[in-house]
């Protein structure tokens, strides 16, 4: 098992790949390559990911499909959805009451998630006034998230002249998440695609009166809604 990655973190990652959007889209939940993507997104070796996936299978949280792909069992899906809710509410707590930035809150939430009981999370949610979304735009209610996935695309999928509003930020890459906040690429920001430059690996967008280039990796982690 890789240091720093709990069962909850693995379940969250498998969950995101099971309900793909944007950069999670190329690997569907039926793909045998899902195990490799879990390792990639968590920054661990395939061997480390494989050990944890065997543990999750032994605990009845994941199972293998006909093509040996990884699938969440009903128990695994329930545990993953609970982990996502905990993670997002802790992020809200850290930003609203403790002065953390959105990017910092994500990192700290990964460390703290296992220390809060369900009862504590319920109290946090009530004290926060039942927030709809985490600081990065992901719905606290996973049912809302899954329905909304169908309405969103990655910024990298849009063509020139398209206008859109940033709804969510990819969270798996901490450095990229910090960059989003540093550049003001946050939920609610309206953008217009000015040009797409595949050879340079970037798209040029206009935000207000300012134009800027965004690399493909970053554009793939900005999930937007078209008008």
Phi, psi and omega in degrees: 000138180285142178298142173085355181246113182274175173303317181300319181295319177296317180296321178298318181294315178297322178300313181298325178283338178280337178233073193289150172207143176056236185294343176278349187294320186302334179250105179285164184295339181277354188281133175298340181286358183302322180299319178294322180291324176300313179298318181296312184292330180269352179069036179238168178287157177297327179296316179296316179298319180299321179297316180292321180295324175296320178297315180297323178293319179296330179272002177078021182264334173227162177216165179261135177275191183297331181258021180068017178286161181267127178231140173289133171284169175307319178294321179293321178296317178298318179293321180293317180295322177295319179297320179296316179299313178303310183302314185288324178289324177295321176301318178297318179300314184293324180279321185283323188246343187239003172077014177284148171287167179301316180294318178296321181297323179297315181297316181291325180297323176302324182280330189263342191307320184283353183268352182255132176281167177301321181294321178295319179297320177299320179293320177299315180299317180294316181296328180280354181081028177056065180298147180280327188220157172281173182300338182266006175094001181277129180300139175294322178278114184293334176295320176296317179302311184296322177292320183289334179308325183290342183265350189251154172223163173284146178304327182294345181271355185268154179258170180304142179088352181280134174256147181201165177242131178292128181250317182221159176242136173298142187249344192292335181256105185298320180296318179294321180297317176301319181297318178305313182291320179299326183268000181074020178269078187239162179306137181098347180286132178266135181228157173230130178284119179268320178200157176242128185234080183302322182297326179269354180066041182206163171239148177253126183238158172247130176238109188067239179257006186250136173256143178210153177267138179235127179296159183299321181298316179291318180296330178288345181255008176253113184261124192234162175241129176278150181293000000 
